[in-house]
Structures are given as structure tokens and as C-alpha cells.
Amino acid sequence: MNGDKKQIRIAVTGPESTGKTTLAKQLAEFYNGLYITEFAREYVETLPRHYTYNDVETIALKQLEQYHSTKSGSGKMFFFDTWLIITKVWFNWVFQRTPDWLEDQILECKIDLFLLCRPDLPWEADPVRENGGENRLKLFEQYRNELNHYGFKYVEIGGSGNVRLQSAISAIDSLRQY
């Protein structure tokens, strides 16, 4: 399997409260890979105010830094808990604009597979989450549209617990066979 020697980058994406963090951590553990944290959550939780456009740009730049930090070494698997697609959609959803540089960066960064989490898990409110209800479905569609727009390889992941995890493992194993 040539997937054992090259770097593989998997991005877990989707609306809020769809199990992205849990899934990314489970996959990193299963494959003995590296889990790349959701910087946006860490950052926003520390703000003494509501986030701004500049804050979201800071988040996007940190996501790029996280991505570039994975370029050294070989034979590793990296599991990103969210990625620039979410950030782009968030810019447009909240501010109706994106930084000029974002589009090029999305195209330049190589993600081997996106796992698009369906909003089929119960909503779990927390201080950082904003978009439950119908907005989860609208955002899911926007993430799917963005992935299709770029022609990125993705698999929709649904179900709960072990079903969700096994769906993701099957998608990744299919990727690794090529």
C-alpha cells in the first residue's frame, strides 16, 4: 500500500455540533496519526468579546500555519478538526466577504480527503456554537457546495457512534488503497 509511505491529510468538516472533534480524535487514534486541533474554538473561547472579521482572519492564518507544519516527514496521517472551507463559509455567512488571499490558499493546500459530517446528531449547545436548527442544514449545504465547487474529494459521514466512525474508516481505507 503506497499510502503507508506518503503523507495523508484528512479534513473533518461540517456544521456545528456534528461530531467533528470526536471523529477527528478517534481517527487519529485509530490510524496512529496526528490530530490537528480546531484552532477557531480555542481562539474564540479566549476572547473577552464577540469575534470580528479580523479574528476570523487570524483563525484562517493559524489554520494555514497548522497545515504547513504537517509538511515535514513522511508516512504520517494528519486529521484536521475543521479547515479553511469552514472558515471561508463562515466569512461569507457572518461578514458577506472573504480575504482576497483565502481562495488561492484553499487551492494551494492539498487535502487528500474531506469527511463532511451530516447534521444528524442532536444539537449540543455551548457558549461558542451559534447555528442550530435550520441553519445547520443551510451550512451543511454550503460546505457541500464549496467542496463541489473546488472539485475536492469528499465523503459524507452520518449516523452516530461506531457507525459514524466505521463510515469514516471505510472512506479512508479506500483512499489509502490508491
PyMOL commands that set and color helices and strands:
alter all, ss='L'
color gray80, all
select helices_A, chain A and resi 2-4+20-30+39-46+53-68+84-95+102-108+134-150+161-176
alter helices_A, ss='H'
color red, helices_A
select strands_A, chain A and resi 8-13+34-36+77-81+113-117+154-157
alter strands_A, ss='S'
color yellow, strands_A
deselect
rebuild
show_as cartoon
